[in-house]
Amino acid sequence: MAEKMGEVYEAYDMEVQGIGRGRGAIILMTDKGIRQVAALNGTDERLLQEKQFKDSIYEKGFCYIDRVVPNSDEELVTCDRYGNPFVCREYFQGRECSASNIRDLEKAVINLAQFHKAGRELYEDEGSREYDKMPGNLDRKLRELRRIRNFVSRRNKKNDFEIQYIRAFDYFYRQADRCLKLFEENFKCNEKWIGYCHGSYNYHSVMFCDGYIATTNFDRFHVGYQLVDLYQFMRKAMEKNRYDIEMAWDILSAYSQIRHLDKEDYEFIYLMYSFPEKFWKISNRYMNSRKSYISPVLMEKLQKVIEDDQEKLKILSEINDTYGLHKLTN
């Protein structure tokens, strides 16, 4: 393995001084700084788009990101002797954001707001493009839930997971259907929130380094409605912290210091949060797994979603009462 990867490292203009392991990647200490080498995840075209996007957002002043590093031949992909493609990116030395530390989460969400500012500016520079998609793809997710329910219902011999899933389905489907209807009735696209999104911004994407915060894992970057990033970050934080409402307020307040949130923005977050995202994720994971063996972990996740639902409803009630979103609950 070391010899095989050595050939990959030699393709780059750098001297390797130390090697470590990261999350699904190899971390190199080099004379040019820290580098991450990982298997190519996606297409060459998408990788080129990633490089162009990151170089552009860097020029906007959002500098501490894992930019793609070309090899000595100016190629973005380097293959080992077996033809396996690898990508080298700039990386950082620091610690990952703590999911349970509110100070970390506040700094991380301020960093997100700063990225959104740069992402909005970059979008404007590239020229306005029509954006008419449903934020969060809620319409597509609702269709997928119906297809999955039909698939499970037709199975003659259901396992324990499928039995529990069917029992819970109608309750969560009603939540999803109501959420989509409320979106169609109340959502008005605000142009200021259209811009580049991270796509999967959470505590794994944020590193606290010496004097700065680095942002990584841009695999799902895209042009979209930036408040979806904020909603996803808050949702993950709530799941990890037993739905601590005070933490939710701190996160939203910190973001609003950089990019002000109006009542309509809180309405958007309320609507996004009312969608049973975790139930949809479990449904999707089930459909992409072997039906002959369902992991006990999937059953545990389903049970946890059911158990946590009342805590999630409390968060929604608090948001509603605080910001007077009564038209969404009538």
ABEGO torsion letter per residue (X at the ends): XAAAAAAAAAABBBBBABBBBBBGBBBBBBAAEBBBBBBBBEBAAAAAAAAAAAAAAAAAGBABBBBBBBBAAGBABBBBAAGBBBBBBBBBBEBBBBAABAAAAAAAAAAAAAAAAAAAAAAAAAEBBBBABBBGGAAAAAAAAAAAAAAAAABABBBAAAAAAAAAAAAAAAAAAAAAAAAAAABBBBAAABEBBAGABBAAABBBBBGBBBBBGAAABBBBBAAAAAAAAAAAAAAAAGGBAAAAAAAAAAAAAABBBBAAAAAAAAAAAABBAAAAAAAAAAAABBAABBBAAAAAAAAAAAAAAAAAAAAAAAAAAAAGAAAAAX
